[in-house]
């Protein structure tokens, strides 16, 4: 384990030619992924309308949520279960900024991300004194406590009646339909995807992975482990806040019931199904499992059971995720 961590950090001390070689080996695949995603997003509104565009917007929100959870669980190895809480902070912050002050979407989105990120840093600094199951329980407790706040702070969140959200604004333009919201949501998703790739390839990303592999080895290499964990937690919360603001652009209503533990489990399942530690897996898992969740919308009583069973099956038989599992099976068939 320590050798892996040392190898990751040693890349940052390599000579310029070595760094260039390592980057050039990875770059084409990631550039290809980004180019393909961009092409699909550009042409989608020309071939679909109505409810399909709403689903597309929702899937893009899931993508950003999964990218955030990928940073803290997949990259840093910290099992946090408060993602829905930060998502709710983003939704309410963006919605209230629009309702009360008429702020344009970019300002309300930045505010939502920053507030969620700041809360994430504070909670992370406290919760990361714990490890493993204790960290999971502490962050789960925070998520449940914040949902109670959403349900009972009537004057701000609307309480059990929910909150009506004013249409998002871009300058003088009001976003009144899913088709109008789609370009804003798609561009934001691409920017967050690009940011994730840059973080992954930076020294910070290598520090995250070194901490994931071995905290002892990371400390021996001079990495401030606690700072890396808190940074990952804050970044993950920032992504969730931005995702919440994205949701507020095409939704006119939010209820606290949709911000409970079930949402966290749904996003966690997406990341695990796609493949822990993989950006492409986080994106693919969000799309595939987001569609599955829509098919299960008519059976709400069984959703948590089905999500739990899928999560257990993948952790037991395909821990590297759906796409790695398919790749391995296809490789065996072709070699055979």
N, C-alpha and C positions, 0 to 999 in steps of 0.2 A: 504493500500500500504506500509506504513512504517513497519508494522508487518512483511511483506514478506521480506523486505530488512534486517530487524534485524535478522530474522530467518536464512537467508543465511549466514550472517557474523558470527552468533553465532556458526555455525558448526566448524569454524576454531579455536574457543576457547574451544571446547569440550575436554573432557579427551580422552586419546588414545583409550580406548575400544569403546567409542562412535564413534570416527572417523572411526575405523576399521569396526564397524557394518554398518555405512552409506555407506562406500565404498563397502563392500561385497554385499550389496543389489543391487548396480548398476553394479558392475564389470562383472558378467556373461553375461549380455545382450551385453555389449560393446565388451567384448572379443569374444563373438559369432559372432557379426557383423564383427569384424576385421578378424576372422578366415574364415568366409564364403567369404568375399571379397578377401582374400588372395588366397583361393582355386580357385575361379573363374578366378582371374588374372593369376594364374600359368598355368591352363589348356587351357585357351582361345587360345593362338597361335598354339596349337596342333590341333585345330578343325576348325579354320577359317584362311583365307588368304586374300591378296589383299585389296580391298576396305573396307572390314569388319574390318580389322586391323586398317586401317586409321581412321574409325569411332570410334573404341575402343580407339585409342590414343586421338582423339578429345574429347571424353566423359570424359576421365581421366583428361584432361586439364580443362574441365568444372567443374569437381568435386573439383579440387584445387581452382578454381575461386570462386565456391560457398562456400567452407569452409572459404575462406577469407572474403567474404561478410557476412557470418553467424556470424563471430566474431564481426563485427562492427554494424550490424543491428539486428541480432537475439539475440546475447548475451548482447550487450551494449545498444541497442535501439537507435542508431544514424543513421538517414536516410541520408546516403551518396550516391551520384550518380556520383562518379568519378572512378569507378572500371575499366572501359575500358581504361582510361588514364594510370593507373598504369600497366595494362596488356600490353599496347603498349610500355611503358618504358622498361618492362622486355624483350619484343621481340627485340626491337631495340638494347638494351644494349648487350644482348646475341649475336645477329647477328653481330653487329659491332665488338665485342670482338673477335669473331671467324674469321671474314673477315680480320680485320686489324692485329691481333696479333696471330691468330691460337691457341687461348686458348682452352684447353680441356673443355668438357661440365661441369664438376663439378665446375670449377673456374668461368666460364661465368655465370652459374646458380646462384652461390653465389653472384657474383657481381650484377647481375640483381635484385635479391631479396633485396640486401642491398641498392642499389640506389633507387629502387622503395619505399622501406620502409622509407628511409631518406626523400624523397620528401613527402611521406605520413605524416610523423611526422610534417614537416614544414607546409604543407597545413592544416593538422588537427589542429595544434596550432592556426592558424589564423581563420579557418572556424568555429571552435568549440566555438568561442565567440558568435555564433548564435545558434539558436535552431529551431527544427521542420522544417517548410517549408522554412525558411531562410537558414538553413544549407543545405537542399536539393538543393536550387537554387544556393548557392555559390559553392558547389561541382560540380553541373552540369555545371556552367560557367567555372570552371577550366578544366573539361573534354573537353568542346568544344574548349577552348583556346589551349589546348595541341594538339588536333587533327589538329587545324590550323597550329601549329608548325610542326607537322609531314608532313603536305601537302606542306609546303613552305620552309622548311629547306633542300633544294635540295642537298647541298654538303654532308649532313650527312645521311638523311633518304631516299634520292632519290626522294623526293617530290611526285608529282602525277604519276611519273613513277614507284614508288614502289622500294623496295630494294631486291636484290638477296642475299640470305643467303647461305654461304658456308656450306658444310656438317659438322655436329657436330663431334667432335673427342673425343675418349676415349683412351688416350695413343696414340698408333700408328694406332688404328682402326678408320676408318671413317664410320659414320652411313649413309648409302645410301638408306635404304628402311624402310618402316613402320615396317616390322618384326624385323629389327635390332634395331629400336628406341623403340619398345614396352617394352622390359625389363627395359630400363632406365626410361621410362615414368611411368611404373607400380610401380617400386620400389620407385620413387620419390613421387608418389601419396600415397602409403602406409605410407611412413615416414611423410608426411604432415597430413594424417589422424590421425596417432598416436600422433603427436604433438598437434593436435586440441583436442583430447581426454584428453591429459595431461593438457593442458591449462584449459579446461572446469572443470576439477576436482581439480585444484589448487586454492589457495587463490586468485590469480589474476582473475580466471574465476568467482569465487563467487563475487568478487568486481564488475566485469562487470555486472553481473545479478542484484546486488543490485542497481547499478546506473540505470539500465534499469527500475527497479520497482519504485524507488523514489530517486531522487538526494538529496532531503532534508534529508531523512532518512539515506542515505549513508553517507552524511557529518556528521550527528549526530553520526554515528558509527565510525567516524574517518577516513573514506576513502577519499583519495585525488581524488575527482571526476574528476577534469580537467586532472590530470595525467592519470587516468584510461581511459578517453575518447581518449586522444592523443595516449596512448599505443595501444588501440584497433584499432585506425585509422592506426597507423604505421604497426601493425601486419597484418591488412587486405591488405595494400599496398604491404607488403613483400610477402604474398601469391600470389597476382596478378602478381608480378614480377617473382616469381618462375614459375607460370603457363605460363607466356610469354616465359620464357626460355625453358620450356618443349615443347611448340609449335614449337620453332625454331629447335628442334632436328629432327622433321619429315617433316617440311615444308621448301621449298627452296625459298619462295617468300612471301613478306608481303606488303600490300597496306594500306594506311591510312584510306581508306573508310571502312575497316573492323574493325576499332577501334573507331567508332562513338557511339552516344547515343544508337543506336539500340542494340549494344553488351551489354551495361549496363542494358538495359531493359530486354534483354534475360536472363542474369544472375540473375537479381532481380526476374524475373518471376519464374525461377527455384527454388530459395530459398523460395519464398512465396508458390508456388505450393507444394513443399516438406514439408514445415512446418517451420515457423519462430521459432528460438530458439532450433532447433533439429538438431544434427549432422547427424543422420540417414536420416532426412528429406532433409537436404542439399545434401547428396550423392544421395538419391533416386530421388529428383527433378532434379538434374543434368543429371542423366541417362535417366529418362523418358522424360523430356522436351528436352534434347539434341537430342533424337531420333525424337521427333516431329519436331524440327527445321530442321532436315535433310529432312523429308518428305515435309516440306514447302519450301525447297530451290528452287523449280521450280516456285514458286509464290512470288518473292521478293516484288512485289508491295503491297501485302496484309499482309506481315509478321507482320509489326508493328501494324496493326489494329487487327490482330488475337491475338498477344501477349497481347495487351492492354485489349481486351475483356476477355481473360482468366484470366488476373490479376484482373480485376474488379470482375468477377464472384467468384473467390476464396476468395477475401477479403470480399465479401458480404455474401457468403453462406458457405464457408469452411475456416475461418480465421486461423484455426490451421493446415491447409495443407491437401493434398490429402490422405496421409497415416493415419493420425488421423481420417479423415472423414470416410475412409473405415473401420478402426478399430471400430469406434463408431457404424456404420451401421451394421457391422457383429455382434457386441456384442448385439445389439437390436434384431437381427434375432435369435441368439442362445438363448437369454433369453426368447424370445417369444415362 
